């Protein structure tokens, strides 16, 4: 309730700070319900019950009396009014046997609450350093009654140390539908709702009278408040709705920039809130599922299309939002397929699939996952940290989603989120695990067949040595087909060969069948493990045709039938057919132009 003005001319300028502070209280969501029902008197009159050398007092009738003729800022008065209103909201107007101690206890409790809330600025006489250690008004009152008021907690009320700032009266100005405690509870709920709206972009600031009614902003707010799976990711991203920016970046509908944490939505499309939910969820899943990091050298636009098929199929199953009327990529025939499988399928008919458009539009020639300005950004420290943050947001969102039972999630989506939540295994460890499936540790036995070394302390006692069983080394080898075309980097070749040599010496693999292959295969025969670790003269460095090298290994009479094949290439090769167990070793960020049947390891 606004104060009654009694004079419009010759008014003391100090009243202006009081009126501004009270207007602020009426707009703040926490205090507005109370301020609307409280009468504030800021004029000197015979009805003002505030002592002349005090700041303000509050009566149980719902009236605040203050003395504005003093040097004080608006922030000082905001603190004083908040102090008085909280006395009413906390129900402090309760008669006690020792009213002075009760008043001091309530003032100390309110002062701690305002200090934590960080509202306004306490006048000098109301500020101080103290720690209540979780005490309530009742416990403080008992302490003050038994031990006296603690010096640092004395005089924290709005009337100073000489007066009590809570007045008691039996009269009431009008009947109230709600108690002051209920009004404060309403304010708390309004403040929480406003804070959520600010976080969701629906309001520009706490208690904003005008809300941002953009459907995209409302959709983002809905994810934050009502959809745990994507809530944390939605809170981390900013919605950019600028027509000129979208035109300059050739964004027809929407796009996402994972590096800058921005989702661009073209306002000219005029999406409703349901369609905006679908589009925002689409972009957030691109980021959370690491689609950019998983591209591995594939064509950016085709890979984006493949990921769109998977995401849109999941969103339709989950029933999130409304499928945009302008049409998106969705084919029920791709249900259950991964993005990698869809990409291989599309490579067989490039003429048709290159015409498909993502959310960014058909004319852009690129997908809706915007590329940053830093090459291999996802492998630099900043990119890896942000990537870990996105994966953690999605994994924790999945946990909350399940606990709260917020709706159906496709099994494929759950599997991908759970897989990404696991720590990644280094490529050389993965490669060693693959080798371990074919080369079990050798069992060694003791033998005295040859003269053994004797200890100098007991030369007459023979000492055995450990040897492998006869025939244990037979067939203990594998083939390495090394792509030596001109596109292969020397650093990649050295790292791959060094890793293979280390494994062979650690796992008792004496020889490796080595074949160099570019335009033609060059058979190096069986090479000792320690020789691979040294300087190996690489032959070739021409084009890339790997199938003749594979045929040479498979037709070789001296190579074991169950011997595995490791193909080391950069992905710029032809499609190969291998009938025996095999795997591929590629540089990070590269991919094969065909759907591999064996595991693929990438050198980081």
N, C-alpha and C positions, 0 to 999 in steps of 0.2 A: 504494500500500500504506500503510495507516494506521500511525502510530507506535505502539509498544508502551507502554502506560501501566504505570508501576511503582509509583506510589503514588496513592491516591485521597484521602488526607487530608494536609493541610499542603502541598499543591502550590503552587508559586510562581504568583501571578496572571499573571505575564508569559507563562507557558506558554499561557494562554488565547488570546492574540493569535496565537501560533504555530499552535495547533490550528485556529483559525478560518481562518487563511490557507491552511493545507494542505487543509482541507475545501473551500475555494473552488477551489483548483487541481484537486481531484478532480472538480469539477463543470463546470469550463470546458471546452468542446469541444476547444480547441487543446491543452491540457496534460493532459487526463484520461487518454489512452492511456499517456503517460509516467508520470504520477503513480501509476497503477495498478500499474506494474511497478517502482517505485522504493521503497526502504525509507528512511524518514526517522527519525532518532534525534534527539530534542530534549531529552534528559535528560543531566545531568552524571553521567558514569560513566567507568570506566576504559576502556570501549570507544569513547568519543566521541573521534574523531580531529581534531575542530576545535580550533584553538588557543583558549585562554581569552579572549584579547582580540580575537578575530575573530567574525564573524557566522555564516558557514556555509562549508562546503567540500563538494565533490562528488567521489565516487570513480568510476573507470571500471567498478566492479563493480555500480553502480546503487544506491549508498547516499549519502544526504545527511546530514551531521552539522552541527548548529547549536547555538549557545549562546543560549538564550532569556532569560537573566537580564540584561536591559537594558531601558531605556525605549524601546519601539517600538510602532507601531500595526500593525493588521492589514494595512494597505496597504503598509507598509514590508516586512513579511515576504512578502507576495505578490510584490513586486518581487524580493526576494532569492531566493525559491524558483523564480520564473520564470527568473532568471539561471542558476541551477544546472541546471535541467532543459534549458535551451537549449544548455548546454555538451554535455550528453549527446546531444540531438537533432541538433545540428550535427556530431557526430563529432569534437569537439575533443580527445578523449583520444588523441592520436597523439604518439608519442615524437619529439622534435626534439633537435637537437644542443644548442641553447640553450633550455632549457625555460622559463626566466624570461621571456625576450622573447616566446616563443610564448604563454605564459599571458596576458601583458599584451595582445598582439594580439587574442587570442580574446575577452578581457573587453571591450575597446573595441568590437569588432564586435557583441557581444551587447548592450552598452549602447545602441548606436545602434539596433539592432533593437527593443529595448523602448521607447526613446523614440518611435519611429515608431508602435509598437503602442499606446502609451498605456495600459499595464497597471500597476496599482499605483503606488506613490510611492517613488522612490529615496531611501534614507537619504542624509544629507548628504555622507558621505564617498564615495558612489558617484555623485553627481550632478556635473554640470559642463557647460560650454559647449564644444562641439567640433564639427568638421565633418570627416567621413571622406572626403567627395567620391567615394563609390562604391568605396573600396578594400575588398578582401577580407581575410580573416585572413592568407592567404599573402603578399599584398603588404605588409601592415602588418608582418608578421614580418621580411621582408627589409629594410624601412626601419629597424626597430628594431635589427636586427643591424648595419646599416651606420652609422646615425647616432645610435643610442641611443634610448631610449624618450622620446617627446615628453612634456613635463611635464603638459600638460592631459589626456593619455591614460593617465597613470600612476595605479595604485591604483583602478581602476574595478571590480575584482572584489569578490566577497562576503566575502573574507578581508582586505580592506584592502591597504595598500601594503607591509606587512611580510611577508606570506605569499602563497603561490600558492593559489588556490581550487580547483585541479584536482589530485586525488590519483591516483596510479597504483598498482595492485595486481595481482598475478598470480592471485589467488583469485577465485572467483565463488560467490555464494550458491545459485544455481540456474541451470538451463539455460533460455535464452529462445528462444521460437519466432520472435520478430522482433527485429531490431536496434533500437537506440534511434533511428536515423535513420528506419527504417520506421515506428516508433511516432509520431514527429513528423509524418511524411507523412500517417498516418491522422488525426492531430489536425487538420492543415490542411484536409483534405477535410471533416471533421466541422464545423469552424468555418465553412467556406464554405457548407455545406448549411444550417447553423443561421442564418447571416446571411440567406440567401435565404428561409428560413421566416419570419424576423422581418419582412422586407420584404413578404412575401406575407400576413402576418397569421396564419400557421399557428402561430407561437410568440410568446409575449408578450415574451420577451427572449432574448438570446443564451444558449444552453445550457439553456433551460427544460426541466425534467423533464416537465412536463405540457404537451401540445400542444393547440392549439385545433382540435378535430376537426369544426368546422362544415363541412358540404358546400360552402357558399358560400365560406368562407375557403379551403378546399382548391382550389376552382375558380379563385379569384383567384390563388392561388399558382401554379397550373398555367399560367395566361396569362403570368405574369411570367417563369417559368422555361422554358416550352416553346412559346410561341406569339408570335413576335416582332411580328406585325402589331398585336396589341392589348396587348402586354406593357407598353409605356410608359404607355399610358392606364390600364391596370389598376393599375399601381403608384401612379398619382396619385390614385386614388379610394379612399375608405374604405367598407367594407361595414358597414352599420347593420342589425342584426337585433334589433329591439326590438318586441315585440308591441304594447305600448301606443302607441308612436310610430306604428306602421303603422295601428292602429285610429283614432288621432286624425286622421291625414292621409288616411284612407280609401284605403289601399293594400291591395288584395286579394292581389297577388302581388309586384310589384316596381315601382319607380320610380327616376328618377335626377334629381339636382339638380346641374346643371352649374356653378352659381355657387359652391356650398359643396363641390363635389367629393365627393359622397356618393351611394352606391347603396343604396336601401332595399329589403330583402327580408323579406317577412313570414314569420317562422319557423313560423307555424301551418300553412303550406302543406306543409311537410316535403318540400322538393325534395331529390332525391339529387344526387350530385356532377355527373353528366352533365347533368341538367336545369338545375342551377345554372350550368354553363358556358354553356348556350344563353341563359339569361336575362341573365347578366352581359354576354356578347358583344352581345346585343340592345341593352342600355342603353348600352354603350360606343360602339356604332356611331351611336346617336342623337346622342351628343355629338360624336364625331369628324367626322361628316358635316354638322354645323352645321344640324341639322333645325329647331332653334328660330329661328336667325337667318334661315333660308330660308322661314319661314312667310309673311312679308309680308302680314299682315292677314287671312289665311285663318282659317276657323273652327278653333279649337285642337284640338277633339276629332276632327273629320273629317281635318285635316291629320295628326294623330298616327296615325290609322287607316291613311291612305295610306302613311305612312312605315313603319308596321309590316308592311304587305304586302310592301314592297320588301325590308326587312331580313330578315324571316323566310324569304323565298324564297332569299336569298343564303346564309343560315346553313344551310338544308337542303341546298343545293348543296355547300357547303363541308364538311358533315359535322361541324360543331362541336357537341359534346355530344349531348344527347338531347332530342328534342321533348317538352315537358312534356305529361303525360297529361291535364291539365285543359284543354288546347286553346288554341291561339293563332291569330291571323289568318294564314291561308296559302291562296293560290289560285293554282294553276299557270297559270291564264289570264292573270294579271298579269305573267308572266315577260317581261322585256325592257322593261317600262314604267317610266317614272320616277314619282316620288312626285307630281309636278305633273300628269302625265297621269292617274294614278289618282284624284287629287282631283277633276279635272274630270269624270271618269266618275261618281264618287259623287254629285256635285252634281245629276246628272240623276235620281237616285232617293234623295232624302234620307230618305224614310220608312223604307227598308230599312237604309241604311248608318248612320243615327244609332243603331240598336239594337246595333251591334257594340261590343265591349269591348276595351280595350287591357289591358296587364299591370296597370294600376292597378285595373281592375275596371269592371263595367257601371254600378254605382250611383254612382260618383264624379262622372260627368258631365264628366270631364277626362281628358287623356291621361297617360301615364306620364312625360312630360317636365315636371317641376315648374317652375312659374313662380316667379321670384325676387320680392323685394319692390321692386325698382327698375324703374320704367318705362323702356323702351328701353335696358335694361342693356347689351345687346350693342353699342350704339353709343357707350357711354361709354369712357374710357381703360382702366379696369380690365377691362371686358368684352372690348374689342378685344385687349388683351394676352393674356387667358386664351384667347380664341378662336384667336389665333395659336399659342399653346402647344399646344392640342388638335390643330390642323391639322398642326403640325410633328411631334407624336408619331405621328400616323397615317401621315404621309409617310415618316418615317424607319423606322417599323415595316414599311411596305411594302418598302422597300429591303432591310432585314435578312431579311424573309420570302423575298424572291426569291433573295438570295445563299445562304441556307441551304437553299432548296428545301423549305420546311416544309409544302407542301400546295397544293391547288388554290384559286384565287381567281377568282370570276366576273369577266367582262370589264367589266360595268357598274360593279362596285365599284371595280375598278382605275381606270377612267376618271374616276369621281368623285373619288377620292383624288388622282390626278394633276392634275385640273383645280383642286382646291382648293389644291394646292401652289404654283400659279402666283400671282404678285402680282396683286391686283385692279386693274382699270383704272378711273380716275375716270369718273363717269357722263357728264360733259360731253365727255371725250375719246372715249368710246364713241359718243356722239351725233354728234360731228364726223366720226368714221370712217364712220358710216352715211351722212351727208350726202356725204362725199367720193366714195362710189360713184356718185352721181348728178350731181355737179358737179365735173368735172375742171378743173384750173387753166387759165385762159384764156391762149392764145398771143398775145403782143403783137408788133406790128411798128412800125418807124420810119416816120414820114411827115413830108413838108414841105408838106402841103396847106394848112395854116394858118400865118400868121406865127408863128414861134417866138421865144422869148426869145433875146437875144444877150448874150454876156458883155461886160462893160464894157471888158475888155482887148483884145477883137477884135470890135468891133461889126459889121464887114463880113462876118463868117463866119456863115452861117445855122446854127442848131442845130435838129435834129429833135426830135420828141416821140414817145412810144410810145402807140399806140392799139390797141384790139382789132380783130379782123377784122370786116368787115361781116357781120351776121347772127349773130355769136357769142353775143349776148345773148338771141336769140330762144328762148323756152321755158325760160329759165334762172330758174325759180321753183318754189316748192312751196307747199302749202297747210298751214295750221295751224288745226286745229279745237280751240278752247279751251273747255273745260268751265267755265262761269261759274256753276254752281249754288252754292247757299248753303253747301255743305259744303266747297268749295274754299277753302283758306287764301290770304290775300293775299300772304304771303311766298312761297308756292309759285308763285303766278302771276308775281310780280315776278322771281323767280330764273329761271323758265323763259323768260320773254320776253326778259330780259336776255341769256341765253345764246344764244338764237336770233338776236338782233340782232347780237351780237358775231361769230357765225359768218358771217352774211350779209355784213357789211362786210369780213370777212377773205377771203371766197371769191368776191367780186364777184357776189353775188346781189342785184340792185337792188330787187326787189319781192317781197313775200310775200302770198299770198291768205289773208286772215284771216277766220275765221268764228267768232263767239261762239255758244255753244249751251247752253241750259238746258232749259226746257220747249219752247222754239221756237228756231230758228236765226236769227241776226242777221248778215247778210252785210256785212262792212266793205269788201269789194272788195280791190284791191291796195294794200298799205301799204308805204311806203318803209322800208328797214331802219333808217335813223336815226330814223324816227318811232316805230318799235316800242320803241326804247331810251328814248324820252321818255315822257311821261305819255300812256297810251292809256286812253280812257274805256271801261271795261268795261260792257257792256250785259247785262242779264239778272239773274242771281243768284236764279233761281227753282229749279224742279226739274231733273231730269237725264234728257233723252231725246236721245241723240246721233245716232241714225240719220237723222233729217231733215237734220241738218247734213252728214252724209256724202253723202246723196242730192243735196243742193244743189251740192256740189263736183263730184261725178261727172257731173251733168247740165249743168254750166256749159259754154257754148260757147266761152268765152274762156280756159278752163284747159287746159294741154297734156295730151295723152292719156297721156304718160309721167311727168307730174309726180307726185312722191310726196306722201303725206299724213302729217302728224305730229299725233297726237291727244294732247292734254294733259288729263288727268283725274285724279281721286283714286280711281278704281275704283268709286265708288258710282254706277253707271250701268247702263244696259240693255246687252244683247248687240247688237253691231254687225256688219254685213257690209260689207266693203270689197273691191272687186274689183281695185283697183290697189295698187301698192307702198305700204306704210304701216309705221308704228312707233308705239309708245305711250310716253309720258313720264309717270311716276307718282311721287308722294312715296315716300320710303323707308318700308318696313313696310306698304305697301298692295298689293293684288292685284286683278286683273280677275275678274269673275264668270263668265268664259267662257274657253275655251282660245284664246289669241291666235295668229294665224298669222304676224304680224310680230314683230320684236324688241321687247322691253320694256326701257326705261331708267328707273332710279329715282333721283330727286333726293335726295342725301344732304346 
